[in-house]
Amino acid sequence: MNIQLEKMKQKQECERRKRIAEEKHKEWVQKKREKERREKEQKLSKEMAEKATRELEKMQLQEKAEVRYKEWLKKKRAEEAEKRKKEKEKEREREAELQEKKTKSEKIFKEWLHNARNKPRPVLNGYGFLCGKTTGLYFYTYVMT
């Protein structure tokens, strides 16, 4: 019986070791799965943080671009307004110059007209004089021989 008892003890010891090994294996597998899950979560969390950072940078860049565009547009509109203002000023100057020219020319014309009335008029007699002698009507020419 001693041998059987010893065999039983060995068998029980073997089973106990087997159970302990299985439990350790299960623990190891569970720890490994837990570690993999945590690593996966950390990786996912890191990716999400990077994605959020990229989105934030993209939004900031877009806002910056929008601000620069608005400033450019404002500047462009101011330049256009200044250009139109200068063109209007040039147009006014040109019109004033034309008005001044017109006034000046009218004044000169009136002076000429006034002076033309006072000038002695040429004699309208239709006779031409050649060497102090009458030659005939101005539309006929006589040849003297």
Protein Blocks (a to p, Z undefined) as FASTA:
>chain_A
ZZmmmmmmmmmmmmmmmmmmmmmmmmmmmmmmmmmmmmmmmmmmmmmmmmmmmmmmmmmm
mmmmmmmmmmmmmmmmmmmmmmmmmmmmmmmmmmmmmmmmmmmmmmmmmmmmmmmmmpcc
dddehpaceehiafbjfkbccddZZ
